[in-house]
Amino acid sequence: MKGPTPRRLQKYVIRCLGLRAYVQSPGDGRVQPQIPASALLWGLLIGQVLRDYAFHAIEALVGWAARTLGVSRAFGDDALGYFTERLDPAPTRRALADCVRRAKRNKAFDDSRFIGLSVDGTTVGRCSACKCPLCRPWRDRAHHIRGYHHALALISVVGTGLILPLDVEPYGPRDSEYAAGQRLLRRTVRQVGPRFADYVVVDAEYARAGFLHLAGDLGLRVVARLKANLPELFQAARRRFRAQPPTAVFRQGGDRIELWDADDFDPWETLRWETVRVFFYRQRKPNGQVVEAYWLTDFPSRQVGSRTLFRLAKARWEIENQGFNDAKNRYGLEHLCHHEAHSLLITWLLVALALTIERLYRLRYLHRGSHHPREAVELVRLLWLGLSSPRALDSS
């Protein structure tokens, strides 16, 4: 079989992505390990890529096909729990940063004028009882506690055609998405370098002076959703744009896009920008649906036009659709493999790493030539087929 197999994927990770040192030494904190860290780590990663991510499932998978998976020996699900409780997250974060930096060096983003980052938060892993410091209560309309869940912020490369998760930052009941997002952005820029990305696109939760100033200090432009949380600016933009014809009108696919754009709005009291650029789009779909949104940015008009700004803002949804949606529905981000705070963080980081590896392998390495790129589910099926080596027919 000449197509993709788990062993060929492993060679790609080690050789092409340059992660040999990470796979062999991922930051194992066990005192007297009996099972090699490389076997446990690769078992976790290939389980994620094969979408068989539960620790019990990985135990069964490795016990059945360790050799063809590229795992040196079999192990149990309790070994995975013990391993993830003691694994240092820093090497995995560096491995994610190394992957996207290498992708940039290999011209994976050359078709995009700007490289974007997106930060957003989500909830995962519901449970009936509080069992770790990351458990946050969720309440019904009467404010009665009905259970617990976990929350994390994710940062991802967006706006390039390759949506690559970069890092996650969990936050507990005494923390917030806003604070976690700032820690995440600061750490990511330190890992990938200040010149890796051009802008960060975020929801209205981050449209505050502290986050906007942090992004500027890190060398990033900001494209942020504008809602009623900034009432004076929001109302000023609504009044002005209602009284003016659109700045630009164009079609994108079957949709009609109307854009309003102005760069001379006054900043609010705590914002140190000289002026604020606000743009508003109205997107009319063929079925009659109308989508409207206001955004603010510090991109100057002379550098980025209205149409480009519209595309940068739309990249905000890539972290929802190809970040959280894929990670939750296909790669087990919602699943509590081992309910211990450090183990949860490691599992979430490995989900992000598996997504990044899978997309670079499928959309870059396997997409050489003129053929269409494989769908993600097609790659999964081929990898599963690669677990069973063909046997020679007995002709006697």
N, C-alpha and C positions, 0 to 999 in steps of 0.2 A: 504494500500500500504506500503510495507516494504522497498522499495528502497529509493534513495535520494530524498528529498523534500527541498524546501527553508527553512522550519522551522528546519529540521534536519541539514542543512548546517549552519544555524544560531547557533544552539547548539554546533556544532563542532567548530565554530569560537570562541565562548564565553568560552567553557569548555576545549576543547582539545588544542586549540592554546593559551588559556589564555588571550584573548583580551577583557574580560568583562569590565575592567576599561576604555579601549580605546573606546569601542562602546558606553558606557554610558557618557564618557566625552572626546570627541575627540579634544578639543581645541576650543570650540565655542567662537567666539568673538562678537556675537550679544549682543546688550545692553539690550533689553527687549524681549527675545524670547518667542513666543507664541506656537511654535511647538517644541517638544523635539528634541535635537540634535541627539539623538540615532535613532529616526525615520528617519530623513533626511539622516544620514550617512548610515544606513542600506539600505534605498531605493536606494541610489547611488551605493552601493556595489552590491546589488543583481541585479540591473539593468545591471551593467557591466557583471556579471557572466551569466545572461540570454541573453546577447548580445542585449539588448534593452536600449542603453546607452544615447540617447538624452533626455534632460530634459523634453520635451513634452511627450516623450514615457514613462518615469518613472512616470510622473504625471498620465497618463492614466492607467498604470499598477497598481499603488498603489490605485487609485480610484476604480479599478475593483476587486482587490484581496488583499487588505491590510492585512486581517487576515491571509490568508494562506502564505503570503510573510514574515510574522513576523514583519510587520510595525505597530506601535501602532495607527497611524491615517493618514488620507489622507492629501495631500498638493498639491500646484501648482508648476509649473516650475519656477515662479518668486521667490518662497521661496527657491528653490535650488540655484538660482543665488545669492540671498542675503546671503545665508548660506556659499557658497563656497568663496565668496569675503572676508569673515571675519573669515574663519577657519584657525587656526594656523597649518602650515605644519609640525612642529616638532613632535607632537604626532603620525601622520601618518608615518613619517619616523621611529620613534621608534617602531611602530607596525610592520613594515616590518622587521626591524632588529630582533625584538623578535621572529617573525615567523621562520626566517632562523636559529637563534640560537637554538630555540627549536627543529627544524628539525635535527640539528646536534646532540643535546643531545639524541634524539630519534633514532639515528643511521641511519638516512636517507642517509648519504653519506659514510657509512662504506665499501661499495663495491669499492670505489675509493681510490686509493693511495694518490692522491693529490686533493685538493679542489681549484678550480680556480675562479677568478673574471675576467670579461671582461668589458671594457669601450669602448663605441662607441657613435657617434653622428648621428642624423638624422634630417630631416625637416618634419614638420607636419602642418596641418591647414592653407591651402592657403585662401587668401581673396583678395578682389579687392582694398581695401583702408586700410591705416595705422590707426588702431584704439587703439593700446596699445603699451607700451614701448618695448614689445617683438617682434613686427612686424619687419621683415627684408625684404628689397626689393629683388625681384628676377628679373633678367634682361634677355633679349634675346641676340642673338649673336651681335647685334649692340649696346649693353649696354643700351638699353632703358628699363625703369622700366615697367614691364608688370603686376605687382601685388606684393603681400606681402605673406610671410609665417613665420612660427615660427620654432625655432631650439632648440633642447635639447640634452643633453648627458644622457645616461642610463648606469647603472652598474648592472650586473647580475651575479649570481652564475652559473658557467659553468663547464663542464668536469666531472660531477658526475652522469649524467643521469636525474637529476632534474634541469631544467633551471628556476631559481627563480629570477625575477627582485627584486632589492634591493632599488633603489633610482633613482631619476631623477634630473637633474640640467639644467634649461633653460638658454639660453644665447641670448642676444639681438644684435642689429646691431653694438655696440661698444665693443662687447665681442667676444670670439672665442671658438670653440670646445676644443682646447687644454687647455685653462685656465679653462673652465667649467669642463673638465675631471679631472684636478688636484684637484679642490675643491671637486668634487664628491668622488674621491678616498680617500682623506684625511678624509672627513666626514664619509664615510662608515666604514673605519677601526676604527674610533673612536666609532662608534655605535655598531659594531659587535665584536670588540676586536681584538688585534693584532695577535692572534693565530688562528683566525677562518679560514683564507685561507692561501694557500701556495705560490700562484703565481698570476700574472695578465697578461692576454694575450690581446694584442692591435694591431691596424693597424699601418702603417708607420707614420701616423699623430703624434703618441706619441713616436716615436723612436728618442727622443731628450734627451740631457743630463739632463735637468731639471726634466722631468717626470721619467726617469730611476733612478735618485738620490732620488726623492721623494718615489718611490716604495721601494727602498732599505732601506731608513730611516724608513719606515713603516713595515719593516720585510718581504717584499714580493720579490720573484724572478720575473723576467720579461721575457716574450716571446713576441717579437715584430717583426712585418713584416719589412723586409729590402728592400728598393727600392732605386731609384736614388736620393732621397733626402739626402742620405749619399753617395756621389759619390765615394770617395776614398775606403771606405770599400766595397761597392757594386762591384766595378770593381776588387778589389783584390780577392774577393771571386769568382767572375766569372772566372777570369784567372786561379786560382788554381784548382777549381773543374772541369773545362773543360779538364784539363790535367791529371786528376786522375780517376781511376775506382770508382764506388760507394762504400761507406762504408758498406752499407747493402742493400739487395734486398729481398723483401717479397711480399706476396699477402694479400690483404685485400678485402674480398668478391671476386668480379670478377676483381678487379683492381690490376695492377702490380705497386709496389712502389719501386723506386730507391732513396736511400738517400746518401748524401754527408755530412760529419760532421767534423769540425775542431775547436779546442778551443784555438788557439794561434794567433788570429788576433790582430793587434795593435789597441787600442782605439783611437778615434779622440781626438782632442786637449782639448775639454772641458769636456770629460768623465773621471771620476775618477776611472773607473775599471782598474785593472791591465792588463787583456786581455779580448777579446770579442770572445765568441763562436758563430760561424755561421754555420747554416746547410741549405741545399738545397734539396728539394724533386722534383722528377718528377713522376707524377701519370698518368699511362696509363689506360684509361677506355676501356671496351670491344667494344664500338662503334668507337674506334680510337681517341677519344679526348685525348689530353695531357694537364695536368695542372702542371705548374711549379711555385715555390715560394721560395724566400730566407727569412730566419728568423735569428734574433740575440737573444741571451739569456745570462744570467749570471749563469744559472744552470751548475754546474761542471759535467764533464763527468763521474766521479766516482759515482755520485748520480743519474743521469738520463741518460739512454741510448738513442740511436738515435730513436728507435721505439717509446719509451715513449714520447720523445720530439715531434715526428710527431703527436701523438695523442693530446698532449697539444696544439700544434699549430692549429690543426683542430678544437679545441673547440672554436676558434675565431668566427667561422661561426654560432655557436649556438645562439649568441645574435642577429644575423641578422635573422635567420630562425625562431627561437622560441621566440625571443624577439620582434623586430620591426615588422616582418611579421605578427605574430599573433596579436599583439597589434593594428596594423593599420587595418588589414583586418577583424578582428573578434570582437575587443573590443573598437573600436571607437577612437583610439589615434589620427586619422586625423580629427575627428569631433570637431568643435568649439561649444561646448555646450553653453558657455556664454563668449563672447569675452571681457574679462577683465583679466589683467595679473595675478593677484593673483588667480582668479578662474581657469584659465588655469593650473597653477601649481598644485593646489589641484586636479583637474580632472586627470591630468597625474599621480600624485602620487596614486590616487585611482585605476587607470587602472593597475598600477604595483602591488598594494595590491590585487586586484581582481584576477589577473593572478597567483600570489603566493598562495593565498587561494585555488583557483580552482585546481591547480596542486597538492598541498599537500593533499587536500581532495580526489581527484580522484586517484592519483598514490600511496598514502600512506594509507590513512584511509580506502577507499573503496577497496583497493587492498590487502586485508588480506585473506590468503588462497592460493590455487593453481590456481585459475582462472586467465585469462588474464585481464590486466587492461582495463577499459572502455576507449573508445575514447572520446575526448573532446566534440564532437558533440552529442554523445550518452548521456553524462551527461546533456547537455543543454536540450535535448528532455525530459529526465526523470524529470528534474526540472520543465519544463513547464507543463508536465502531472500532477505533484504534486500540481499545483495551483488549481486544481478543485477536491474537495473532493467527493468521490463517494456517491450517494444517494441510500437509500434502495428502492427496487422495490415495487410498490403498487400491491399486489396480489389480491385485492378485485375485 
